[in-house]
C-alpha cells in the first residue's frame, strides 16, 4: 500500500499594517520587484517552510502557545539598512521592538517548526531583494527617512500559493 503526503509551504510573520504596509509594498513593486505583489509587507518570524498538511493542527497549536507566551509590544520602523555584500537585500530597519521580535521568533522556531538559520535572526522589513545594484542603492536612499510606529498584537501564519503568492491564513494573538 502506498501513501501520499500532501505538503504546503508556510511562513510566520508580523504584518506591517496599513498605511505603511501598502506603501512599502507599492514602493517595492514600483522598484521593479515582480514578486512583490504576492508578498505582503511583513517582519519574518519563520522563513518559508515546507510542512505536511497533516501536521497543521499541531503547528497551529504550537503557534497558539508561542504567541500566548509573548506580550504585545510597540514596534518602530525607521530608516534603512542592507545585508550587502552578503545578500542583495535593502530593508527598513526595526528601531524599537527588536528584542520582542527576537523572543517571538525564538518561540516560533521551536519544534515542530525548528529551523537552522543560515544567518543570525535580524528583524527587518525587506523593500528590495535580488535587484540590480542601482535599484538597491535607490531603495536605500529613498526610504532613509521612513518612520512608522504601531503596536503588535498578533502574528500571522501565511500559506504560499503559486498563483497568488503569500496569503495570510490565521492570526495568533499575543499575550494571554
N, C-alpha and C positions, 0 to 999 in steps of 0.2 A: 504494500500500500504506500502510495506517495502522498506527501503532504506539501501543500504550498503555503508559503508565508507571505503575507501581504505587508509591505513596508510603506512608510511615509517619511518625509523629511520635516522635522520640526525645528523651531528656534524659540528662544525665550528672551524677551526684551522689555525694556521700559519704553513705552510710546512717548514721543515728544508731542504734546498737544498742540492743536491749532491756536493761534495763527502761525506759530513758529514751525510746527511740523510741515504744514502745507507750503510755507515759504521756503524752507530748506529743500523740500522735495522738488519744488518747481525750479529752484536755483540749480540743483543737481541735474535735472532733466535738461534745462536750458544750456548747461555747460557742455552737453553732448553725451551724457551717460545714458545710453539707450536702455539700460536695465533699471534705471532709477524709478520709472513709473510703477514698477512692480515691487518696490522696496519702500514700505512706509518708514518715515523718519523715526529712528529709534536709538537706544543705547543697548547694545548686545549684552545679555547675561549668559546665554548659552548659544554658541555658534551653531550653524546648521548641523543637525544630527539625524542620521537615518535610524529609525526605530521600527520595531514590529508593531503593527496596528493592535495586535492582541495585548501588548504591554501598555497601551494608552491609559487604561483605568489606573494602573499602578503609578504611571508617570504623573497623571493628574492629581492623584492623592499625594504624591511626593511634592509637587509644586504647591498644593494647598498648604502643606505643612511648612515648606520653605518660606512661603510668603507670610504665613501667620506668625512665624518666628522673627520677623523683621518689621520694625515700626515704620510708619510713613515718615517721609523726610523731605526737606527742601532741596531742590536741585537748581543750580545756577549754571547756565551755559554762557561762556564769554570768550571771545577771541578764537584764534585758530592755532592749530599745531599740525605737525606732519610726522609720518613714520619714515619718510625718505631719508637716506637712500635704501634702507632695509626693505621697505614696502611702498609702492606708489599710492599712498593714501594721504589726503588732506582732510582734516576734521575740525569741527567746532569743539572746543575744549570744555570739559566739566571743571568749573571753578569752585563749586561748592556741592557737597554730596558725594565726593569721591569715596570716602570710607563706607558710606551707606551702600553705594553701588557695589563695592568690593565685598561687603558682608553678604549682600543679597546674591551676588554671582557665586560666591563660595557655597552658600546654602543650596543653590540650584544645581551645581555641577557635582553633587554627591550621587552615589548610586541611588537609583538606577540610571542616572544621566552623567556618569563620570566622563570627564573629558581630559585628555592630556593636551594641554595648551602648548603650542609652538613658542609662544612669547608670553611674558607675564601679562596678567589682566590689566588693561588700562581703559577705563570707561571713557567713551567719546562718541560723537555723532559724525559719521562719515559723510562728507559732502563732495568728495571727488575720489575716484578709485579707478585705477588702470586707464588713465587718460594720458595724452602726451604731456610732457613737462611744462609747456607753456600754459596749458589749461590748469594744471595743478598749481602753478605759481599764481595764476589769476584767482583761483578759489582761495588760496592762502591770503591774498591781499584784499580781495573783495569782501571777505567776511571777517576781517581782523577786528572790526568794531562791533560784531554781532554780540548781543546781550539779551538773555531771556532768563526768567526765573519762574518756577512753578513748583507746586507740591506734588510729590509722587505718592499715590495712594494704592497703586496696583501694578502688577506686572502682567504681561500677556504671553500666551503661547500662540505662536504663528505656525501655520501649515504652509508648505510650499506647493504651489500648483504650477505646472509647466506653462499653462496658458495665461494665468493672471498674476503670477509671482507670489509674494508672501501675503497671506491673509490672516488677520488676527482672528482667532477662533474662540479663545476663552481667556477671561481675565481672572486674576488671582489677587484678592485684596490683601494689602499689607496689614499686619497687626492682628490682634485677637479681638 
